[in-house]
Amino acid sequence: MKKVIIPLMAVGFVAACGGAPSNNQMTVDRDGANFSGTAGSDWTDQDLRTNAFAALCPKDQKVANLIVSRDEKGVAKFSGTCVK
């Protein structure tokens, strides 16, 4: 399953600019408890670790085994597991 998640604060930018800034976008692929994806530079490693906005795992689960790498523009590639 693929999801695009945009933080709530980006909604105002969408309305004003006609499109979401790529810095705020996230794409997540889930396979059971495992996930992987990409996140714009506005998503910090701490946001990913703490499952900000329940973006990576359901709200009742935590992120484990998180691996994050970033390119020169700050875009993150990540993978990990959701655990209770």
VENMO-V872797 format. One record per helix or strand of 2 or more residues. SS is the DSSP state (2 for helix, 1 for strand). FROM is the first residue (numbers start at 1). TO is the last residue. Records with the same first field share a line. If there is no record, write none. Layout:
SS = FROM-TO, FROM-TO
//
This chain:
1 = 2-6, 25-31, 34-39, 62-70, 76-83
2 = 10-17, 22-24, 45-49, 52-54
//
